[in-house]
Amino acid sequence: MTTELTVDLDPARLADAPFSRVCTLAELPSDDPELGRYAGIIDPTWTIGPKVHGGTMVAGSAAAATEWLRKTAPEHSAMFPISASTDFLGAPDPGEVEYVVRTRKIGRQICLIDASLSQGGRVLVHTAFTFSHLDDTVPAYSADHAGDMPAAPPADALHYDTENPMGKLVHVAEGSAVAIDPKWAAFLRGETAEPRLRLWIRPRPGDEQDPDVAAYFAMMAADMSPPVPMNLGQFGWAPTVQLTTYLRRRPAPGWLRVIATAREVGGRMFDEDQLVIDSTGAIVAQSRQLALIPQSR
């Protein structure tokens, strides 16, 4: 794939809205009218160590699926991805990627679209998206999800920067603001504790002001926590076997709170739930993933 993307490369724009570059796509020719093809770029910013961040690939795929729905079924252009079921077949490198999308169903309440992310002619990520209308009503019931977690990082929060070991690993913090709650992050103190972590993440102003990009960012944030087995002393890459992401509503401006927990950490795999709460206290996104236990090298 060598198509030149029509992306605004103005340095000031990229500094103000770096995540929008993930969500800005160029349509490619397709020999099959049933398939849409889009070119995209995932910059090295959106990596954890050398690996492209999984949630970012879900967000880019969601942008491609949304573009396709709006083009092929404009009467449903108000719909947005509310669910994404993602399988990771391989780990792409930062750089150019291609998305191929196909419609599986167009309905009055629900639309279904599949998206595949490819690089070098190989499909590396496949996501099945469910589209519908986001929830913009006051909940009939809502549990106390945030607990004692404040809406913004307190003074003792550890921001991901060059002084923080997490900042050196999580390059996503170069395109957003990220801080971890030291109260739950026992692994940073060389201690062990329950497999649970809390952090805050906020997009850059330009990304926050674009309603679509802010929503894609919230989907990405649902995969933002470090693997919770780190609190059990288990470090290393934890490959995701399967990730399911839900988007409930568009986030309000401000910090997003991410709460990650596990039900069971086994000998080969573990589950991890992540809850994303906006500055108003509303749930905006959720995820559940099954991942492999980090293997010491």
C-alpha positions in Angstrom: 0.0 0.0 0.0 1.5 3.3 -1.1 -1.5 5.6 -1.2 -0.7 9.1 0.1 -3.0 10.0 2.9 -4.8 13.3 2.8 -4.0 14.0 6.5 -3.4 17.5 7.9 0.3 17.2 8.8 0.6 20.7 10.3 2.8 20.3 13.4 0.6 22.5 15.5 -2.5 20.5 14.5 -0.8 17.2 15.3 0.3 18.5 18.7 -3.2 19.7 19.5 -5.0 16.6 18.1 -2.6 13.7 17.6 -5.3 11.0 18.0 -7.3 12.4 15.1 -4.5 11.2 12.8 -5.4 7.6 13.9 -9.0 8.3 12.9 -8.3 10.1 9.7 -8.5 7.7 6.7 -8.1 7.8 3.0 -10.5 5.8 0.9 -8.9 3.3 -1.5 -10.2 1.8 -4.7 -12.1 -1.5 -4.3 -12.9 -4.1 -7.0 -15.7 -5.4 -4.9 -18.7 -3.1 -4.3 -19.4 -5.1 -1.1 -16.1 -4.1 0.4 -14.7 -0.8 1.5 -11.0 -0.1 1.7 -9.3 2.6 3.7 -5.7 3.6 4.3 -4.6 4.8 7.8 -1.5 5.6 9.8 -0.7 4.6 13.3 2.2 6.6 14.5 4.9 5.3 17.0 3.2 7.4 19.6 0.4 4.8 19.9 2.6 2.0 21.1 3.3 0.2 24.4 7.0 -0.6 24.1 7.5 -1.7 20.5 3.9 -3.0 20.2 1.0 -1.1 18.6 -1.5 -0.5 21.4 -4.5 -2.8 21.0 -7.2 -0.2 21.9 -5.8 2.1 19.3 -6.2 -0.5 16.6 -9.8 -1.0 17.8 -10.4 2.8 17.5 -8.9 3.0 14.0 -11.0 0.1 12.9 -14.1 1.7 14.4 -13.3 4.9 12.4 -13.1 2.8 9.2 -16.4 1.0 9.9 -18.1 4.3 10.7 -16.9 5.9 7.4 -18.3 2.9 5.5 -21.7 2.9 7.2 -22.0 6.7 6.6 -21.1 6.2 2.9 -23.3 3.1 2.2 -26.2 3.8 4.5 -26.4 7.5 5.1 -29.8 7.2 6.6 -28.0 5.5 9.6 -25.2 8.1 9.8 -26.3 9.0 13.4 -25.4 5.5 14.5 -22.0 4.8 16.2 -20.2 1.7 17.2 -21.6 0.5 20.6 -19.8 -2.8 20.6 -16.5 -4.2 19.2 -15.4 -7.8 19.4 -11.7 -8.0 18.4 -9.4 -10.9 17.7 -5.7 -10.2 17.4 -4.0 -12.4 14.7 -0.7 -10.6 14.8 1.1 -7.5 15.9 1.5 -4.8 13.3 4.4 -2.3 13.3 3.7 1.4 13.6 3.1 3.0 10.2 0.7 2.6 7.4 -2.2 0.1 7.7 -5.1 -0.8 5.6 -8.7 -1.4 6.7 -11.1 -3.6 4.8 -14.8 -3.3 5.9 -17.9 -5.3 5.0 -21.5 -4.8 5.9 -23.2 -7.8 7.5 -26.6 -6.3 8.4 -28.5 -3.0 8.0 -31.4 -2.7 10.3 -33.6 0.0 11.9 -32.1 -0.5 15.4 -28.8 -2.3 14.7 -26.2 -2.4 12.0 -23.4 -4.9 11.8 -20.0 -4.3 10.1 -16.8 -6.3 10.1 -13.4 -4.6 9.8 -10.0 -6.1 9.2 -6.7 -4.3 9.8 -3.9 -5.4 7.4 -0.3 -4.7 7.0 2.0 -6.1 4.3 -0.9 -8.0 2.8 -1.6 -9.9 6.0 -4.8 -9.5 8.2 -3.5 -8.8 11.7 -6.7 -7.6 13.6 -10.3 -8.5 12.9 -13.2 -6.7 14.6 -17.0 -7.3 14.5 -18.8 -4.0 15.2 -22.3 -3.5 16.3 -23.7 0.0 15.5 -26.7 1.6 17.1 -27.6 4.9 18.8 -25.6 5.9 21.8 -27.3 6.3 25.1 -28.0 10.0 25.8 -30.6 9.6 28.5 -30.3 9.8 32.3 -29.8 6.3 33.6 -32.7 4.7 35.4 -30.1 3.1 37.7 -26.4 3.6 38.0 -24.1 2.0 40.6 -21.3 3.9 42.4 -18.6 2.9 39.9 -15.9 5.5 40.8 -15.9 5.0 44.6 -13.2 7.2 46.1 -11.4 7.8 42.8 -11.4 11.6 42.1 -12.4 13.0 38.7 -8.9 14.3 38.1 -5.5 13.1 39.2 -4.6 14.2 42.8 -1.3 15.5 43.8 0.2 12.1 44.5 -0.8 10.6 41.1 2.2 9.4 39.1 2.1 11.1 35.7 3.6 9.1 32.8 6.6 11.1 31.8 10.4 10.6 31.4 10.7 10.5 35.2 8.2 7.7 35.5 9.1 4.1 34.4 5.7 3.7 32.9 6.1 6.9 30.9 9.2 5.3 29.2 7.2 2.3 28.2 3.8 3.7 27.4 4.3 6.0 24.4 0.6 6.6 24.3 1.3 9.2 27.0 3.2 11.3 24.3 -0.2 11.9 22.6 -2.3 12.3 25.7 -2.0 12.9 29.4 -1.8 9.8 31.6 -1.4 9.2 35.3 -1.6 6.1 37.5 -3.0 5.9 41.0 -0.1 4.8 43.3 -2.5 3.6 46.0 -3.5 0.6 43.8 -0.2 0.3 41.8 1.7 -1.8 44.4 4.1 -3.1 41.7 5.6 0.4 41.5 6.7 0.0 45.1 8.1 -3.5 44.6 5.1 -4.9 46.5 2.2 -7.3 45.7 -1.5 -6.6 46.0 -4.8 -7.5 44.4 -4.9 -7.6 40.6 -6.5 -4.2 40.2 -5.3 -0.8 38.9 -6.6 2.7 38.5 -5.5 5.5 36.2 -6.5 8.7 34.5 -6.2 9.6 30.8 -7.2 12.8 28.9 -6.9 13.5 25.2 -5.3 16.6 23.8 -7.6 19.7 23.4 -8.2 19.2 19.7 -9.0 15.5 20.1 -11.3 16.3 23.0 -13.3 18.9 21.0 -14.1 16.6 18.1 -17.1 14.5 19.1 -16.2 11.5 17.0 -12.5 11.5 17.9 -13.4 11.9 21.6 -15.6 8.8 21.4 -13.0 6.8 19.6 -10.5 7.9 22.2 -12.8 6.6 24.9 -12.9 3.2 23.2 -9.1 3.2 23.1 -9.0 4.2 26.8 -10.9 1.0 27.7 -7.6 -0.9 26.9 -5.3 1.6 28.7 -4.5 -0.1 32.0 -1.3 -2.1 32.4 -1.9 -5.8 32.8 -3.3 -6.2 36.4 -1.1 -9.4 37.1 1.7 -6.9 37.5 0.4 -6.4 41.0 1.1 -10.1 41.6 4.7 -9.7 40.4 4.0 -11.0 36.9 5.7 -8.7 34.4 6.1 -8.8 30.6 4.0 -8.7 27.5 0.5 -10.2 28.1 -0.9 -11.0 24.6 -4.6 -10.3 24.3 -6.5 -13.4 23.1 -9.8 -11.6 22.7 -11.1 -8.1 23.5 -14.7 -6.9 23.7 -15.3 -3.2 24.0 -18.5 -1.3 24.6 -19.2 2.4 24.0 -22.1 3.7 26.0 -22.1 7.4 25.4 -19.8 10.2 24.2 -17.5 11.4 27.0 -17.8 14.8 28.6 -14.7 17.0 28.4 -12.1 16.4 31.1 -10.2 13.5 32.5 -11.3 9.9 31.9 -11.0 7.5 34.9 -10.0 3.9 34.1 -10.6 1.2 36.6 -9.2 -2.3 35.8 -9.9 -5.5 37.8 -9.6 -9.2 37.3 -11.8 -12.1 38.5 -9.2 -14.8 38.1 -5.5 -14.9 37.2 -4.7 -18.5 36.2 -1.6 -20.4 35.3 -2.0 -19.6 31.5 -4.4 -16.8 31.2 -6.3 -14.1 33.0 -9.4 -11.9 32.5 -9.4 -8.1 32.9 -12.3 -5.8 33.0 -11.8 -2.0 32.4 -14.4 0.6 33.2 -14.0 4.1 31.7 -15.8 7.0 33.6 -15.9 10.6 32.4 -15.7 13.8 34.4 -19.4 13.7 35.2 -19.2 10.3 36.7 -21.0 8.6 33.8 -19.8 5.3 32.3 -18.7 6.0 28.7 -16.9 2.7 27.8 -16.2 -0.8 29.1 -14.1 -3.7 28.0 -13.4 -7.3 28.9 -10.5 -9.2 27.6 -8.9 -12.6 28.0 -5.1 -12.5 27.9 -2.2 -14.8 28.3 -0.1 -14.6 31.5 3.2 -12.7 30.9 6.0 -15.1 30.4 9.4 -14.3 32.0 12.3 -14.3 29.5 
